[in-house]
Amino acid sequence: MNSPEYRRQLCIEASRVAAERWKAVPYEQRIAGRTERMPSGCLEWRGAVGRNGYGKLVFRGRVTSAHRVAYELAHGPIPQGQLVLHRCDNRVCLEPAHLYLGDHAQNMRDMDERGRRARGRAAGGKLTPEEVIAIRNALATGAVGRHLAKQYGVSTAQISLIKNHKQWRLV
């Protein structure tokens, strides 16, 4: 009667019952129980956090970013292709007043304006913006691409992309 298989079955059943009970709790209450109000005005998520730094929870049967759930609960469905962005730059913030809709381009503009996007060596690249300018200047004065590639430790294809403004467009 107290076999390992019997105990395992009891544990499985207890987990199933607990999960069913948890499903009955409204999402608003689930979120409220896992947040903390900060002096900055942010409502910070204290539950699970993914590798990307955003809060995670199961919503409608899928693992979802907590800030997306908070936005939906406060403002309604998120249109297809839209992202939920943070005014406060706090990835675990669920405060509805700090969340707004935007697309990928808006998200990149916000990152650039706020200095949150890594560039050059900081982003794992081999070149700095200053080196890219030097390469373009050298190319304009007749330097050979393969020599520049060797000098800067990059491929000739990379030099071509820089020359044609297909990479490092903002420099």
VMD Tcl script that builds the backbone (N, CA, C; Angstrom):
set m [mol new atoms 513]
animate dup $m
set s [atomselect $m all]
$s set {name element resname resid chain x y z} {
  {N N MET 1 A 0.809 -1.198 0.000}
  {CA C MET 1 A 0.000 0.000 0.000}
  {C C MET 1 A 0.854 1.265 0.000}
  {N N ASN 2 A 2.010 1.252 0.631}
  {CA C ASN 2 A 2.889 2.416 0.673}
  {C C ASN 2 A 4.063 2.260 -0.286}
  {N N SER 3 A 3.826 1.642 -1.422}
  {CA C SER 3 A 4.888 1.417 -2.395}
  {C C SER 3 A 5.309 2.754 -3.013}
  {N N PRO 4 A 6.506 2.785 -3.588}
  {CA C PRO 4 A 6.963 4.014 -4.254}
  {C C PRO 4 A 6.004 4.442 -5.370}
  {N N GLU 5 A 5.433 3.480 -6.084}
  {CA C GLU 5 A 4.497 3.817 -7.162}
  {C C GLU 5 A 3.235 4.467 -6.599}
  {N N TYR 6 A 2.743 3.961 -5.480}
  {CA C TYR 6 A 1.552 4.520 -4.834}
  {C C TYR 6 A 1.822 5.959 -4.386}
  {N N ARG 7 A 2.979 6.182 -3.771}
  {CA C ARG 7 A 3.348 7.528 -3.309}
  {C C ARG 7 A 3.507 8.479 -4.498}
  {N N ARG 8 A 4.067 7.967 -5.588}
  {CA C ARG 8 A 4.224 8.786 -6.790}
  {C C ARG 8 A 2.855 9.193 -7.337}
  {N N GLN 9 A 1.919 8.265 -7.367}
  {CA C GLN 9 A 0.570 8.560 -7.850}
  {C C GLN 9 A -0.121 9.591 -6.956}
  {N N LEU 10 A 0.077 9.466 -5.626}
  {CA C LEU 10 A -0.494 10.447 -4.697}
  {C C LEU 10 A 0.070 11.842 -4.966}
  {N N CYS 11 A 1.374 11.908 -5.215}
  {CA C CYS 11 A 2.042 13.181 -5.482}
  {C C CYS 11 A 1.513 13.791 -6.785}
  {N N ILE 12 A 1.360 12.974 -7.813}
  {CA C ILE 12 A 0.832 13.449 -9.092}
  {C C ILE 12 A -0.575 13.999 -8.909}
  {N N GLU 13 A -1.400 13.262 -8.161}
  {CA C GLU 13 A -2.781 13.699 -7.934}
  {C C GLU 13 A -2.823 15.005 -7.140}
  {N N ALA 14 A -1.980 15.107 -6.114}
  {CA C ALA 14 A -1.937 16.335 -5.314}
  {C C ALA 14 A -1.507 17.523 -6.176}
  {N N SER 15 A -0.538 17.315 -7.069}
  {CA C SER 15 A -0.095 18.381 -7.966}
  {C C SER 15 A -1.206 18.798 -8.908}
  {N N ARG 16 A -1.957 17.812 -9.426}
  {CA C ARG 16 A -3.055 18.111 -10.345}
  {C C ARG 16 A -4.137 18.930 -9.644}
  {N N VAL 17 A -4.466 18.540 -8.411}
  {CA C VAL 17 A -5.491 19.256 -7.645}
  {C C VAL 17 A -5.032 20.688 -7.366}
  {N N ALA 18 A -3.756 20.855 -6.976}
  {CA C ALA 18 A -3.219 22.190 -6.702}
  {C C ALA 18 A -3.248 23.051 -7.971}
  {N N ALA 19 A -2.898 22.455 -9.107}
  {CA C ALA 19 A -2.909 23.197 -10.366}
  {C C ALA 19 A -4.329 23.619 -10.736}
  {N N GLU 20 A -5.295 22.744 -10.529}
  {CA C GLU 20 A -6.692 23.084 -10.825}
  {C C GLU 20 A -7.181 24.219 -9.924}
  {N N ARG 21 A -6.794 24.159 -8.644}
  {CA C ARG 21 A -7.181 25.213 -7.709}
  {C C ARG 21 A -6.559 26.542 -8.135}
  {N N TRP 22 A -5.305 26.505 -8.574}
  {CA C TRP 22 A -4.593 27.715 -8.993}
  {C C TRP 22 A -5.240 28.317 -10.242}
  {N N LYS 23 A -5.716 27.456 -11.158}
  {CA C LYS 23 A -6.369 27.947 -12.371}
  {C C LYS 23 A -7.637 28.727 -12.055}
  {N N ALA 24 A -8.255 28.429 -10.931}
  {CA C ALA 24 A -9.493 29.114 -10.553}
  {C C ALA 24 A -9.235 30.530 -10.039}
  {N N VAL 25 A -7.996 30.845 -9.693}
  {CA C VAL 25 A -7.652 32.182 -9.192}
  {C C VAL 25 A -7.537 33.125 -10.390}
  {N N PRO 26 A -8.268 34.238 -10.410}
  {CA C PRO 26 A -8.185 35.183 -11.538}
  {C C PRO 26 A -6.758 35.708 -11.728}
  {N N TYR 27 A -6.418 35.998 -12.996}
  {CA C TYR 27 A -5.071 36.471 -13.317}
  {C C TYR 27 A -4.714 37.729 -12.545}
  {N N GLU 28 A -5.667 38.615 -12.339}
  {CA C GLU 28 A -5.402 39.849 -11.599}
  {C C GLU 28 A -4.880 39.532 -10.201}
  {N N GLN 29 A -5.492 38.533 -9.553}
  {CA C GLN 29 A -5.049 38.150 -8.209}
  {C C GLN 29 A -3.694 37.463 -8.252}
  {N N ARG 30 A -3.466 36.644 -9.269}
  {CA C ARG 30 A -2.162 35.972 -9.392}
  {C C ARG 30 A -1.052 37.003 -9.517}
  {N N ILE 31 A -1.304 38.026 -10.340}
  {CA C ILE 31 A -0.288 39.060 -10.539}
  {C C ILE 31 A -0.115 39.891 -9.270}
  {N N ALA 32 A -1.216 40.288 -8.656}
  {CA C ALA 32 A -1.144 41.124 -7.452}
  {C C ALA 32 A -0.348 40.443 -6.347}
  {N N GLY 33 A -0.437 39.138 -6.258}
  {CA C GLY 33 A 0.297 38.406 -5.226}
  {C C GLY 33 A 1.779 38.282 -5.493}
  {N N ARG 34 A 2.209 38.671 -6.674}
  {CA C ARG 34 A 3.621 38.527 -7.038}
  {C C ARG 34 A 4.260 39.842 -7.462}
  {N N THR 35 A 3.726 40.947 -7.009}
  {CA C THR 35 A 4.291 42.251 -7.368}
  {C C THR 35 A 4.599 43.068 -6.123}
  {N N GLU 36 A 5.430 44.068 -6.326}
  {CA C GLU 36 A 5.786 44.977 -5.232}
  {C C GLU 36 A 5.862 46.394 -5.792}
  {N N ARG 37 A 5.202 47.327 -5.116}
  {CA C ARG 37 A 5.220 48.733 -5.523}
  {C C ARG 37 A 6.546 49.344 -5.100}
  {N N MET 38 A 7.201 50.030 -6.021}
  {CA C MET 38 A 8.502 50.634 -5.756}
  {C C MET 38 A 8.356 52.152 -5.614}
  {N N PRO 39 A 9.291 52.829 -4.942}
  {CA C PRO 39 A 9.225 54.287 -4.800}
  {C C PRO 39 A 9.207 55.010 -6.163}
  {N N SER 40 A 9.766 54.386 -7.187}
  {CA C SER 40 A 9.800 54.987 -8.525}
  {C C SER 40 A 8.428 54.992 -9.187}
  {N N GLY 41 A 7.468 54.272 -8.596}
  {CA C GLY 41 A 6.145 54.155 -9.192}
  {C C GLY 41 A 5.957 52.860 -9.958}
  {N N CYS 42 A 7.050 52.144 -10.180}
  {CA C CYS 42 A 6.964 50.864 -10.883}
  {C C CYS 42 A 6.285 49.823 -10.001}
  {N N LEU 43 A 5.557 48.939 -10.629}
  {CA C LEU 43 A 4.949 47.788 -9.972}
  {C C LEU 43 A 5.766 46.592 -10.444}
  {N N GLU 44 A 6.755 46.178 -9.627}
  {CA C GLU 44 A 7.725 45.172 -10.063}
  {C C GLU 44 A 7.244 43.752 -9.839}
  {N N TRP 45 A 7.442 42.927 -10.863}
  {CA C TRP 45 A 7.125 41.511 -10.836}
  {C C TRP 45 A 8.141 40.786 -9.969}
  {N N ARG 46 A 7.649 39.950 -9.050}
  {CA C ARG 46 A 8.511 39.181 -8.151}
  {C C ARG 46 A 8.427 37.683 -8.410}
  {N N GLY 47 A 7.764 37.306 -9.504}
  {CA C GLY 47 A 7.660 35.896 -9.877}
  {C C GLY 47 A 8.845 35.485 -10.743}
  {N N ALA 48 A 8.642 34.463 -11.549}
  {CA C ALA 48 A 9.696 33.931 -12.414}
  {C C ALA 48 A 10.130 34.979 -13.435}
  {N N VAL 49 A 11.435 34.970 -13.730}
  {CA C VAL 49 A 12.012 35.896 -14.709}
  {C C VAL 49 A 12.807 35.075 -15.715}
  {N N GLY 50 A 12.605 35.345 -17.004}
  {CA C GLY 50 A 13.318 34.632 -18.062}
  {C C GLY 50 A 14.735 35.141 -18.221}
  {N N ARG 51 A 15.498 34.488 -19.070}
  {CA C ARG 51 A 16.888 34.874 -19.324}
  {C C ARG 51 A 17.010 36.295 -19.866}
  {N N ASN 52 A 15.954 36.753 -20.543}
  {CA C ASN 52 A 15.967 38.095 -21.115}
  {C C ASN 52 A 15.652 39.185 -20.091}
  {N N GLY 53 A 15.360 38.790 -18.859}
  {CA C GLY 53 A 15.107 39.760 -17.798}
  {C C GLY 53 A 13.654 40.160 -17.629}
  {N N TYR 54 A 12.771 39.640 -18.462}
  {CA C TYR 54 A 11.341 39.957 -18.370}
  {C C TYR 54 A 10.634 38.909 -17.528}
  {N N GLY 55 A 9.632 39.361 -16.737}
  {CA C GLY 55 A 8.832 38.451 -15.941}
  {C C GLY 55 A 8.073 37.476 -16.823}
  {N N LYS 56 A 7.858 36.259 -16.323}
  {CA C LYS 56 A 7.163 35.221 -17.078}
  {C C LYS 56 A 6.073 34.615 -16.214}
  {N N LEU 57 A 4.952 34.243 -16.853}
  {CA C LEU 57 A 3.914 33.485 -16.177}
  {C C LEU 57 A 3.093 32.750 -17.214}
  {N N VAL 58 A 2.309 31.774 -16.760}
  {CA C VAL 58 A 1.437 31.044 -17.664}
  {C C VAL 58 A 0.134 31.824 -17.768}
  {N N PHE 59 A -0.232 32.180 -19.000}
  {CA C PHE 59 A -1.442 32.956 -19.267}
  {C C PHE 59 A -2.167 32.276 -20.420}
  {N N ARG 60 A -3.390 31.867 -20.159}
  {CA C ARG 60 A -4.197 31.166 -21.164}
  {C C ARG 60 A -3.464 29.961 -21.737}
  {N N GLY 61 A -2.789 29.234 -20.845}
  {CA C GLY 61 A -2.138 27.990 -21.234}
  {C C GLY 61 A -0.777 28.127 -21.884}
  {N N ARG 62 A -0.234 29.356 -21.952}
  {CA C ARG 62 A 1.075 29.570 -22.578}
  {C C ARG 62 A 1.958 30.407 -21.673}
  {N N VAL 63 A 3.266 30.135 -21.698}
  {CA C VAL 63 A 4.206 30.977 -20.961}
  {C C VAL 63 A 4.290 32.307 -21.707}
  {N N THR 64 A 4.018 33.383 -20.995}
  {CA C THR 64 A 3.907 34.712 -21.591}
  {C C THR 64 A 4.673 35.719 -20.745}
  {N N SER 65 A 5.122 36.786 -21.363}
  {CA C SER 65 A 5.785 37.860 -20.619}
  {C C SER 65 A 4.764 38.540 -19.715}
  {N N ALA 66 A 5.154 38.741 -18.460}
  {CA C ALA 66 A 4.239 39.302 -17.463}
  {C C ALA 66 A 3.759 40.701 -17.842}
  {N N HIS 67 A 4.619 41.511 -18.456}
  {CA C HIS 67 A 4.195 42.873 -18.814}
  {C C HIS 67 A 3.136 42.846 -19.922}
  {N N ARG 68 A 3.168 41.852 -20.793}
  {CA C ARG 68 A 2.133 41.725 -21.820}
  {C C ARG 68 A 0.798 41.361 -21.182}
  {N N VAL 69 A 0.835 40.467 -20.189}
  {CA C VAL 69 A -0.388 40.088 -19.478}
  {C C VAL 69 A -0.950 41.304 -18.750}
  {N N ALA 70 A -0.086 42.056 -18.067}
  {CA C ALA 70 A -0.535 43.248 -17.342}
  {C C ALA 70 A -1.178 44.254 -18.298}
  {N N TYR 71 A -0.583 44.426 -19.475}
  {CA C TYR 71 A -1.152 45.355 -20.451}
  {C C TYR 71 A -2.535 44.875 -20.896}
  {N N GLU 72 A -2.636 43.592 -21.219}
  {CA C GLU 72 A -3.926 43.045 -21.671}
  {C C GLU 72 A -5.001 43.187 -20.611}
  {N N LEU 73 A -4.667 42.914 -19.367}
  {CA C LEU 73 A -5.655 43.012 -18.296}
  {C C LEU 73 A -6.119 44.459 -18.100}
  {N N ALA 74 A -5.222 45.408 -18.315}
  {CA C ALA 74 A -5.562 46.812 -18.096}
  {C C ALA 74 A -6.211 47.470 -19.322}
  {N N HIS 75 A -5.739 47.109 -20.525}
  {CA C HIS 75 A -6.152 47.845 -21.721}
  {C C HIS 75 A -6.861 47.001 -22.778}
  {N N GLY 76 A -6.881 45.710 -22.626}
  {CA C GLY 76 A -7.506 44.858 -23.631}
  {C C GLY 76 A -6.481 44.170 -24.509}
  {N N PRO 77 A -6.955 43.458 -25.539}
  {CA C PRO 77 A -6.064 42.655 -26.394}
  {C C PRO 77 A -4.980 43.487 -27.073}
  {N N ILE 78 A -3.852 42.833 -27.297}
  {CA C ILE 78 A -2.720 43.457 -27.986}
  {C C ILE 78 A -2.865 43.136 -29.473}
  {N N PRO 79 A -2.922 44.154 -30.345}
  {CA C PRO 79 A -3.059 43.893 -31.779}
  {C C PRO 79 A -1.881 43.076 -32.329}
  {N N GLN 80 A -2.163 42.284 -33.343}
  {CA C GLN 80 A -1.147 41.460 -33.994}
  {C C GLN 80 A 0.037 42.316 -34.442}
  {N N GLY 81 A 1.255 41.861 -34.160}
  {CA C GLY 81 A 2.459 42.564 -34.589}
  {C C GLY 81 A 2.900 43.688 -33.679}
  {N N GLN 82 A 2.160 43.957 -32.623}
  {CA C GLN 82 A 2.520 45.041 -31.709}
  {C C GLN 82 A 3.304 44.495 -30.517}
  {N N LEU 83 A 4.205 45.302 -30.009}
  {CA C LEU 83 A 4.970 44.976 -28.810}
  {C C LEU 83 A 4.452 45.835 -27.667}
  {N N VAL 84 A 4.647 45.363 -26.453}
  {CA C VAL 84 A 4.337 46.172 -25.277}
  {C C VAL 84 A 5.665 46.729 -24.788}
  {N N LEU 85 A 5.804 48.056 -24.837}
  {CA C LEU 85 A 7.048 48.739 -24.495}
  {C C LEU 85 A 6.936 49.384 -23.119}
  {N N HIS 86 A 8.087 49.636 -22.497}
  {CA C HIS 86 A 8.146 50.248 -21.164}
  {C C HIS 86 A 8.608 51.694 -21.265}
  {N N ARG 87 A 7.882 52.613 -20.657}
  {CA C ARG 87 A 8.335 54.008 -20.559}
  {C C ARG 87 A 9.465 54.126 -19.539}
  {N N CYS 88 A 9.464 53.226 -18.560}
  {CA C CYS 88 A 10.390 53.314 -17.423}
  {C C CYS 88 A 11.686 52.518 -17.633}
  {N N ASP 89 A 11.822 51.783 -18.723}
  {CA C ASP 89 A 13.011 50.945 -18.985}
  {C C ASP 89 A 13.253 49.897 -17.905}
  {N N ASN 90 A 12.217 49.496 -17.199}
  {CA C ASN 90 A 12.332 48.487 -16.146}
  {C C ASN 90 A 11.627 47.226 -16.642}
  {N N ARG 91 A 12.402 46.214 -17.011}
  {CA C ARG 91 A 11.842 45.018 -17.644}
  {C C ARG 91 A 10.845 44.256 -16.777}
  {N N VAL 92 A 10.935 44.393 -15.470}
  {CA C VAL 92 A 10.005 43.674 -14.592}
  {C C VAL 92 A 8.846 44.552 -14.132}
  {N N CYS 93 A 8.707 45.740 -14.696}
  {CA C CYS 93 A 7.611 46.643 -14.326}
  {C C CYS 93 A 6.318 46.215 -15.010}
  {N N LEU 94 A 5.232 46.144 -14.227}
  {CA C LEU 94 A 3.912 45.793 -14.743}
  {C C LEU 94 A 2.917 46.930 -14.587}
  {N N GLU 95 A 3.373 48.098 -14.178}
  {CA C GLU 95 A 2.481 49.241 -13.986}
  {C C GLU 95 A 1.845 49.616 -15.331}
  {N N PRO 96 A 0.514 49.512 -15.454}
  {CA C PRO 96 A -0.133 49.802 -16.740}
  {C C PRO 96 A 0.173 51.193 -17.287}
  {N N ALA 97 A 0.367 52.176 -16.421}
  {CA C ALA 97 A 0.679 53.532 -16.888}
  {C C ALA 97 A 2.073 53.619 -17.500}
  {N N HIS 98 A 2.938 52.655 -17.209}
  {CA C HIS 98 A 4.296 52.651 -17.744}
  {C C HIS 98 A 4.399 51.850 -19.040}
  {N N LEU 99 A 3.308 51.190 -19.452}
  {CA C LEU 99 A 3.322 50.314 -20.622}
  {C C LEU 99 A 2.560 50.957 -21.774}
  {N N TYR 100 A 3.065 50.793 -22.982}
  {CA C TYR 100 A 2.381 51.305 -24.167}
  {C C TYR 100 A 2.708 50.414 -25.359}
  {N N LEU 101 A 1.889 50.495 -26.393}
  {CA C LEU 101 A 2.079 49.685 -27.592}
  {C C LEU 101 A 3.005 50.378 -28.579}
  {N N GLY 102 A 3.768 49.575 -29.291}
  {CA C GLY 102 A 4.627 50.081 -30.350}
  {C C GLY 102 A 5.083 48.924 -31.211}
  {N N ASP 103 A 5.753 49.248 -32.310}
  {CA C ASP 103 A 6.281 48.188 -33.159}
  {C C ASP 103 A 7.781 48.039 -32.919}
  {N N HIS 104 A 8.395 47.135 -33.652}
  {CA C HIS 104 A 9.822 46.872 -33.465}
  {C C HIS 104 A 10.659 48.133 -33.738}
  {N N ALA 105 A 10.303 48.869 -34.786}
  {CA C ALA 105 A 11.054 50.084 -35.123}
  {C C ALA 105 A 10.984 51.097 -33.974}
  {N N GLN 106 A 9.810 51.262 -33.370}
  {CA C GLN 106 A 9.656 52.175 -32.228}
  {C C GLN 106 A 10.522 51.709 -31.062}
  {N N ASN 107 A 10.551 50.406 -30.832}
  {CA C ASN 107 A 11.360 49.846 -29.748}
  {C C ASN 107 A 12.844 50.148 -29.982}
  {N N MET 108 A 13.310 50.001 -31.226}
  {CA C MET 108 A 14.714 50.284 -31.536}
  {C C MET 108 A 15.014 51.774 -31.381}
  {N N ARG 109 A 14.087 52.643 -31.824}
  {CA C ARG 109 A 14.277 54.098 -31.648}
  {C C ARG 109 A 14.375 54.447 -30.168}
  {N N ASP 110 A 13.473 53.865 -29.366}
  {CA C ASP 110 A 13.512 54.122 -27.923}
  {C C ASP 110 A 14.839 53.675 -27.334}
  {N N MET 111 A 15.323 52.520 -27.746}
  {CA C MET 111 A 16.597 52.024 -27.233}
  {C C MET 111 A 17.733 52.970 -27.592}
  {N N ASP 112 A 17.733 53.452 -28.836}
  {CA C ASP 112 A 18.780 54.379 -29.268}
  {C C ASP 112 A 18.712 55.694 -28.503}
  {N N GLU 113 A 17.501 56.258 -28.362}
  {CA C GLU 113 A 17.328 57.532 -27.668}
  {C C GLU 113 A 17.760 57.447 -26.209}
  {N N ARG 114 A 17.549 56.297 -25.603}
  {CA C ARG 114 A 17.865 56.131 -24.184}
  {C C ARG 114 A 19.240 55.513 -23.952}
  {N N GLY 115 A 19.976 55.252 -25.026}
  {CA C GLY 115 A 21.326 54.709 -24.904}
  {C C GLY 115 A 21.367 53.287 -24.372}
  {N N ARG 116 A 20.359 52.484 -24.701}
  {CA C ARG 116 A 20.308 51.114 -24.196}
  {C C ARG 116 A 20.780 50.075 -25.200}
  {N N ARG 117 A 21.080 50.477 -26.434}
  {CA C ARG 117 A 21.500 49.487 -27.430}
  {C C ARG 117 A 23.003 49.534 -27.568}
  {N N ALA 118 A 23.624 48.385 -27.390}
  {CA C ALA 118 A 25.080 48.293 -27.489}
  {C C ALA 118 A 25.509 48.446 -28.939}
  {N N ARG 119 A 26.624 49.075 -29.147}
  {CA C ARG 119 A 27.167 49.276 -30.492}
  {C C ARG 119 A 28.646 48.915 -30.498}
  {N N GLY 120 A 29.146 48.557 -31.668}
  {CA C GLY 120 A 30.571 48.291 -31.832}
  {C C GLY 120 A 31.057 47.163 -30.957}
  {N N ARG 121 A 32.197 47.335 -30.348}
  {CA C ARG 121 A 32.789 46.274 -29.528}
  {C C ARG 121 A 31.911 45.936 -28.330}
  {N N ALA 122 A 31.175 46.912 -27.816}
  {CA C ALA 122 A 30.284 46.663 -26.684}
  {C C ALA 122 A 29.214 45.637 -27.047}
  {N N ALA 123 A 28.849 45.555 -28.322}
  {CA C ALA 123 A 27.835 44.609 -28.773}
  {C C ALA 123 A 28.463 43.313 -29.255}
  {N N GLY 124 A 29.753 43.149 -29.051}
  {CA C GLY 124 A 30.427 41.934 -29.480}
  {C C GLY 124 A 31.013 42.054 -30.885}
  {N N GLY 125 A 30.938 43.240 -31.489}
  {CA C GLY 125 A 31.482 43.444 -32.823}
  {C C GLY 125 A 32.979 43.674 -32.771}
  {N N LYS 126 A 33.601 43.610 -33.931}
  {CA C LYS 126 A 35.051 43.791 -33.994}
  {C C LYS 126 A 35.459 45.243 -34.199}
  {N N LEU 127 A 34.532 46.048 -34.706}
  {CA C LEU 127 A 34.867 47.431 -35.057}
  {C C LEU 127 A 34.152 48.435 -34.166}
  {N N THR 128 A 34.777 49.574 -33.999}
  {CA C THR 128 A 34.141 50.692 -33.301}
  {C C THR 128 A 33.624 51.668 -34.354}
  {N N PRO 129 A 32.732 52.572 -33.983}
  {CA C PRO 129 A 32.271 53.571 -34.951}
  {C C PRO 129 A 33.426 54.394 -35.544}
  {N N GLU 130 A 34.430 54.679 -34.746}
  {CA C GLU 130 A 35.579 55.450 -35.233}
  {C C GLU 130 A 36.334 54.677 -36.313}
  {N N GLU 131 A 36.484 53.363 -36.111}
  {CA C GLU 131 A 37.170 52.533 -37.108}
  {C C GLU 131 A 36.362 52.457 -38.404}
  {N N VAL 132 A 35.043 52.393 -38.302}
  {CA C VAL 132 A 34.187 52.355 -39.490}
  {C C VAL 132 A 34.359 53.650 -40.285}
  {N N ILE 133 A 34.393 54.785 -39.601}
  {CA C ILE 133 A 34.612 56.073 -40.278}
  {C C ILE 133 A 35.974 56.085 -40.961}
  {N N ALA 134 A 36.989 55.563 -40.272}
  {CA C ALA 134 A 38.334 55.509 -40.853}
  {C C ALA 134 A 38.358 54.612 -42.093}
  {N N ILE 135 A 37.642 53.492 -42.049}
  {CA C ILE 135 A 37.581 52.587 -43.206}
  {C C ILE 135 A 36.915 53.298 -44.380}
  {N N ARG 136 A 35.804 53.966 -44.140}
  {CA C ARG 136 A 35.103 54.672 -45.219}
  {C C ARG 136 A 35.979 55.782 -45.807}
  {N N ASN 137 A 36.684 56.493 -44.946}
  {CA C ASN 137 A 37.586 57.551 -45.431}
  {C C ASN 137 A 38.707 56.961 -46.271}
  {N N ALA 138 A 39.264 55.843 -45.805}
  {CA C ALA 138 A 40.352 55.190 -46.550}
  {C C ALA 138 A 39.857 54.701 -47.902}
  {N N LEU 139 A 38.659 54.129 -47.940}
  {CA C LEU 139 A 38.086 53.657 -49.205}
  {C C LEU 139 A 37.847 54.817 -50.160}
  {N N ALA 140 A 37.422 55.950 -49.614}
  {CA C ALA 140 A 37.161 57.131 -50.446}
  {C C ALA 140 A 38.442 57.676 -51.073}
  {N N THR 141 A 39.578 57.440 -50.426}
  {CA C THR 141 A 40.859 57.928 -50.958}
  {C C THR 141 A 41.583 56.862 -51.766}
  {N N GLY 142 A 40.893 55.738 -52.049}
  {CA C GLY 142 A 41.467 54.733 -52.949}
  {C C GLY 142 A 42.093 53.527 -52.284}
  {N N ALA 143 A 41.935 53.348 -51.000}
  {CA C ALA 143 A 42.509 52.174 -50.326}
  {C C ALA 143 A 41.849 50.897 -50.851}
  {N N VAL 144 A 42.583 49.811 -50.785}
  {CA C VAL 144 A 42.095 48.519 -51.271}
  {C C VAL 144 A 41.379 47.796 -50.127}
  {N N GLY 145 A 40.187 47.287 -50.421}
  {CA C GLY 145 A 39.351 46.638 -49.416}
  {C C GLY 145 A 40.020 45.476 -48.718}
  {N N ARG 146 A 40.734 44.630 -49.470}
  {CA C ARG 146 A 41.345 43.455 -48.826}
  {C C ARG 146 A 42.462 43.852 -47.874}
  {N N HIS 147 A 43.146 44.970 -48.175}
  {CA C HIS 147 A 44.193 45.446 -47.263}
  {C C HIS 147 A 43.572 45.978 -45.962}
  {N N LEU 148 A 42.462 46.708 -46.129}
  {CA C LEU 148 A 41.760 47.219 -44.936}
  {C C LEU 148 A 41.200 46.070 -44.108}
  {N N ALA 149 A 40.677 45.047 -44.779}
  {CA C ALA 149 A 40.129 43.885 -44.066}
  {C C ALA 149 A 41.217 43.236 -43.219}
  {N N LYS 150 A 42.389 43.077 -43.782}
  {CA C LYS 150 A 43.502 42.473 -43.054}
  {C C LYS 150 A 43.935 43.374 -41.886}
  {N N GLN 151 A 44.003 44.670 -42.150}
  {CA C GLN 151 A 44.425 45.636 -41.130}
  {C C GLN 151 A 43.479 45.646 -39.926}
  {N N TYR 152 A 42.155 45.566 -40.177}
  {CA C TYR 152 A 41.175 45.651 -39.097}
  {C C TYR 152 A 40.684 44.289 -38.598}
  {N N GLY 153 A 41.182 43.217 -39.197}
  {CA C GLY 153 A 40.824 41.876 -38.737}
  {C C GLY 153 A 39.390 41.475 -39.054}
  {N N VAL 154 A 38.882 41.930 -40.204}
  {CA C VAL 154 A 37.528 41.568 -40.636}
  {C C VAL 154 A 37.612 41.004 -42.048}
  {N N SER 155 A 36.502 40.520 -42.555}
  {CA C SER 155 A 36.484 39.946 -43.906}
  {C C SER 155 A 36.341 41.049 -44.953}
  {N N THR 156 A 36.689 40.691 -46.184}
  {CA C THR 156 A 36.495 41.648 -47.290}
  {C C THR 156 A 35.002 41.896 -47.507}
  {N N ALA 157 A 34.180 40.898 -47.230}
  {CA C ALA 157 A 32.725 41.076 -47.344}
  {C C ALA 157 A 32.249 42.142 -46.360}
  {N N GLN 158 A 32.825 42.139 -45.161}
  {CA C GLN 158 A 32.459 43.149 -44.162}
  {C C GLN 158 A 32.846 44.543 -44.642}
  {N N ILE 159 A 34.007 44.668 -45.244}
  {CA C ILE 159 A 34.444 45.961 -45.776}
  {C C ILE 159 A 33.471 46.424 -46.852}
  {N N SER 160 A 33.050 45.508 -47.716}
  {CA C SER 160 A 32.091 45.852 -48.771}
  {C C SER 160 A 30.756 46.309 -48.185}
  {N N LEU 161 A 30.281 45.627 -47.158}
  {CA C LEU 161 A 29.019 46.014 -46.512}
  {C C LEU 161 A 29.121 47.403 -45.882}
  {N N ILE 162 A 30.268 47.696 -45.302}
  {CA C ILE 162 A 30.493 49.022 -44.700}
  {C C ILE 162 A 30.541 50.085 -45.805}
  {N N LYS 163 A 31.268 49.784 -46.879}
  {CA C LYS 163 A 31.404 50.720 -48.001}
  {C C LYS 163 A 30.041 51.077 -48.603}
  {N N ASN 164 A 29.186 50.075 -48.754}
  {CA C ASN 164 A 27.871 50.274 -49.381}
  {C C ASN 164 A 26.774 50.645 -48.388}
  {N N HIS 165 A 27.164 50.952 -47.148}
  {CA C HIS 165 A 26.235 51.357 -46.093}
  {C C HIS 165 A 25.144 50.319 -45.829}
  {N N LYS 166 A 25.492 49.046 -46.014}
  {CA C LYS 166 A 24.532 47.983 -45.677}
  {C C LYS 166 A 24.724 47.539 -44.238}
  {N N GLN 167 A 25.860 47.863 -43.662}
  {CA C GLN 167 A 26.088 47.719 -42.232}
  {C C GLN 167 A 26.683 49.024 -41.741}
  {N N TRP 168 A 26.452 49.300 -40.466}
  {CA C TRP 168 A 26.915 50.561 -39.863}
  {C C TRP 168 A 26.292 51.758 -40.586}
  {N N ARG 169 A 25.008 51.656 -40.907}
  {CA C ARG 169 A 24.302 52.731 -41.629}
  {C C ARG 169 A 24.263 54.037 -40.850}
  {N N LEU 170 A 24.200 53.938 -39.527}
  {CA C LEU 170 A 24.039 55.144 -38.716}
  {C C LEU 170 A 25.349 55.887 -38.494}
  {N N VAL 171 A 26.453 55.300 -38.942}
  {CA C VAL 171 A 27.766 55.939 -38.750}
  {C C VAL 171 A 28.160 56.635 -40.021}
}
mol reanalyze $m
mol bondsrecalc $m
mol representation Tube
mol addrep $m
